Amino acid sequence: MNYGSPRLLAVGFAAAGLAVVLTAGVSLRDLSDQRANARSTARSEEVIAQLDQLVIGATRAQAAMRAFALTGSDAHLRQQIEASAVITTILNRLRRDLEPAVPLASLAKLSQRAKELDAWHEQVVRAVRTDGVSAARDLIDSGRGTSLLDELGTAAGELIAEQQRQARARAGLSDAQAVRWHSMTLILSATVLGLLGGSYALMRRLFIARAGIVATLQQSAASLEGRIRERMAELGRTQAELKHAIEEQARRDATLRETEARFHTLLDQVTDIMIVHDGAGRIVEVNERACAALDRSREDLLATSMFDVVAAPSASAQDWTSIPPGTLAIKQAEHRRKDGTVYPVEVRIASHDFGPQRLFIQIATDITQRRAAERIAALSNAIINSSSDAIITVTLERTIATWNPAAERLLGYRAAEIVGRPLVTLVPAEREPEFQVSLERLTQGKLTGPYETLHRHKDGRLIPVAVTTSALVDPRGALLGGMGIVRDISERKQLEAEVLRVSDREQQRIGHELHDNVGQQLTAIELMLHQLIGMRTDPPVRDLQIERIAQHVRTAMRDVRGLARGLTPHLLDANELPTALAGLLELTAGAVAHRLSCPHPISGIGNDTATHLYRIAQEAINNALKHSGATLIEVRLQQDAGALHLTIADNGRGFDTRESDARGVGLHIMQYRATLIGGRLTFDSRPGRGLTVQCVLPLAS
């Protein structure tokens, strides 16, 4: 073929121009597609980055949610809300800036889950503000929030995978376009080179430029693929870490729930009231005993503060903020029940730091029974200390435990001297056998006495006493010790001895009276009878002798009747007591003047009481006749609504009642008789002013 022909040359140039135009068009289209792919790849990278942040935000929200469920901390709730806000911001950016790169269906699914998650968070916040932390914790434990976060993470993962597939597809399209463009370029270059040797340099430059673009695209695709693999690997690691964290958190949750269950079980086993609160007094935990004592539910108490529990709070009772950790403060206060009633408590308060928060633990003991026992003990002590009898308690080891003031007055020992010493210290050696018998009965829980014995005074004197012992037991019946009531019977023993002496003297007096009066009269009668038997006189003389004998008999009978009247009152009936007193005064006729006053009939007393009143009057009248030198004796017997009054007064020489020896045997006997009938005997006398004896006998209504 002849290439030098002008016609052929024109055809060659035309073909070369057509090839150049075609090649340039294809190149421009491929370059435009590659730039579009590069932009799509960049958007995909940004979408993947945003979705990574969304997954991280969802992970943080889930962790904060679990932490809030465990601790109820406001900080964890804020972290949960902030993480949800980050998710919402990412979704808004995807819709606003990257929507062409994100499928609408996937974006709509993400948006729907985000809206549901926001609504759920608002529900949790409302629960915290209205119903408290426990209600919000119940919402979290329901699993709805976790389910929404899992669905959000799943949708984000699916969208990331979709973006990665699109990126790989765009990278494959760019490689095919580069190969096609390179082949066409070689073909056209060969044709043009064959026709136009002068176009070689231009085509070579185009080829080099095209090769640079292809290399750049391949490098970008390789870089994108590497970044996608890194992102996938990072996402895999994140998911693995998240799975491990979730599993670890689940184990911790289970352990914490078990620990909380054990804690609440132990807390509820405490028999005292236990309340945990913060520095502001807000209650954060209570046990079942507190709920029962305050008559409130646990939820009710957790919604209140210590200011609602403490009745009439005082500054000292509420000054818990001054208690440092590691110390224990004990205070007394009053708690208020739901119905407004209060009861006393003893409170032990301790504090402990839990991280930045300091909590206070109050353990309160209801001391209502203790207060009652203290009042009873105080009353018992007052009774024991005011008792006129000595009251002594002993331990099981037979040592003296308590010693009242009456025991100190009776036996001379002060409490500090005798408490702790053996009880046998008070017992004379000759009385130890009966003392051991009494202790043996005491250890058997038996009541002993009253029995009479002797106790040794501090100065060595032996004091006659009447002892009654009883066992001291606790509410379960266990023996704690013993108690003895010791009564001084020295005066009674002295009185008994005096009564015996008076009885002996009275018997001697009666013997003398019988011998000197009645005996003489009987002797005279016997002599006169003998004379009468031997007389052979006229009847008038015999009658005179008989009359003399009768006179002696009458005299003897009068003397015997007087003695009998002195031994036994004529009338013992209460209604005729005034008559008996009148007969008693008749015996004083000729010796002193006498007067009896009894304006109203007497009733309401028995024969024994009337006998003792008669004996008191008899003793007072005899004393006045023998010792006072009185010229007038007056007896008054009066009865009113509440008592019977017997008064014997004389105008004799009197005596000073303050002198210990002024009260003789007769006065002691009268005092003894008044005590026997439950009366009260008083003496009123001054030297030169006579003596007034009054017995007041209370009468039953």
Secondary structure, 3 states (H helix, E strand, C coil): CCCCCHHHHHHHHHHHHHHHHHHHHHHHHHHHHHHHHHHHHHHHHHHHHHHHHHHHHHHHHHHHHHHHHHHCCHHHHHHHHHHHHHHHHHHHHHHHHCHHHCCHHHHHHHHHHHHHHHHHHHHHHHHHHHHCHHHHHHHHHCCHHHHHHHHHHHHHHHHHHHHHHHHHHHHHHHHHHHHHHHHHHHHHHHHHHHHCHHHHHHHHHHHHHHHHHHHHHHHHHHHHHHHHHHHHHHHHHHHHHHHHHHHHHHHHHHHHHHHHHHHHHHHHHCCCEEEEEECCCEEEEECHHHHHHHCCCHHHHHCCEHHHHECCCCHHHHCHHHCCCCCEEEEEEEEECCCCCEEEEEEEEEEEEECCEEEEEEEEEECHHHHHHHHHHHHHHHHHHHCCCEEEEEECCCEEEEECHHHHHHHCCCHHHHCCCEHHHHCCHHHHHHHHHHHHHHHCCCCEEEEEEEEECCCCCEEEEEEEEEEEECCCCCEEEEEEEEEECHHHHHHHHHHHHHHHHHHHHHHHHHHHHHHHHHHHHHHHHHHHHHCCCCHHHHHHHHHHHHHHHHHHHHHHHHHHHHHCCCCCCHHHHHHHHHHHHHCCCCCCEEEEECCCCCCCCCHHHHHHHHHHHHHHHHHHHHHHCCCEEEEEEEECCCEEEEEEEECCCCCCCCCHHHCCHHHHHHHHHHHHCCCEEEEEECCCCCEEEEEEEECCC
